[in-house]
């Protein structure tokens, strides 16, 4: 009786000191035992073996909301093994039997100093509510090894996985990559799935939205057994060698059924400007007149007139882009005749936009109203017709006051028929600008519009824009042109 009491006191003291039912520091004369050793961190995520934490208590149940493989460690407490020990376990579910798989199938192995083995539970399809998986240690090859802890309160000879509500989401771990701009150049980027994914649910899904400022192809690695990350490969299909221009494409994660875009949802691929820009070149000022609220720029685009392709005219109220003093492209427009710097007005020396002077209607930025029929001209339905930051200029050599390159600032435009029928249309493009005669400037560029439903992808055409209504008519082109689409 005395020996039993001493053993009981020793067992209790060791349990208290270790703060874990799983980490008994037992002497060599104590019976060996095997049990589940599933530990959970403070954020309710599993502590994966071989990481250890003596302050955590092994759990007998766990609510799993992830579709990643769940690792369930099984530990054997004994001295070093002289021979291999195997233990058999069972796995049963209250739900669909083929919704999960385990590896190994039913037997664990321990040998030498390897006293932990792991059951890998993989989820092969979405489960219904209120399902569970029950693991149970059944037999052990050495009859001297006890199944479960050496106590009746927390035996840990069974482990129950309650299948909770699945929360599958994705995010970008990195938000920007820069490229050299060479044809064939490839960059790799990842999409992370913190709670895993089912390959059949995403292999044909379109969970990207694009704002493309240059051409590229996109492929991805095989999904394989990795359910946490998918690696994509972006390959440039065109040379981006104008050092005076910034090239930029944006990939945005969007929500699809069963998957939610969270955290970093935008990835920017850019070739930065190599040449500095002198704000005194101020090309934006060639296409705006802030003293005239009704100042127009005039344009033509190569478009269908119903029977053939032709240059079609448009115009739009054009304004500078107002910025703060600390903007790197800020140039002082007016001090308002005061010595108070707080009322000074600054404009972006390299950007212009199109908007109404007042009211709730819209202007015809880029002649976009010709692209559609049944469009609403109200800014509440079609705010995309007013592009307040539309074109960005890059002076030749960074300081030319007569010529350079131009970029259509990549962005999404909302244009619709009515409040219940609107579309997100991505725009991008690039070209050049030049003073073609004294004070007359021409912008020549390609505009790309992207929307799968309206255009079946990306469509484009050529544009010419001028800072005066008197300009030479562009020569006819021998290329196809877009046709009007119904909203």
Secondary structure, DSSP 8 states (H G I E B T S, - for coil): -HHHHHHHHHHHHHHHHHT-TT-----TTS--EEEE-BEE-TTS-EE-TT---TTS--BSEEEE---S-EEEEEEEESS--SS-EEEEEEEEESS-GGGEEEESSSEEEEBTTB-EEEEEEEE-S---TTEEEEEEEEEESSTTSEES-SSSS----EEEEEE----EEEEES--EEE----TT-EEEEEEE-TT---HHHHTT---EEEE-SS-EEEEE---TT--SEEEEEEEE-S----TTS-EEEEEEE--BTTEEE-S--EEEEEE---S---GGG-GGGGG--TT-TT-EEEEEEEEE-SSSEEEEEEEEEEEEEEE-TTSTTEEEEE-TTSS-GGG-EEEEEEEEEE--SSSS----GGGGGGGEES----TTT-GGG--SS-EEEEEGGGT-SSEEEEEEEEEEEEEEEETTEEEEEEEEEEEEEEEEETTEEEEEEEEEEEEHHHHSEEEEEEEEEESSS---------S--B--EE-
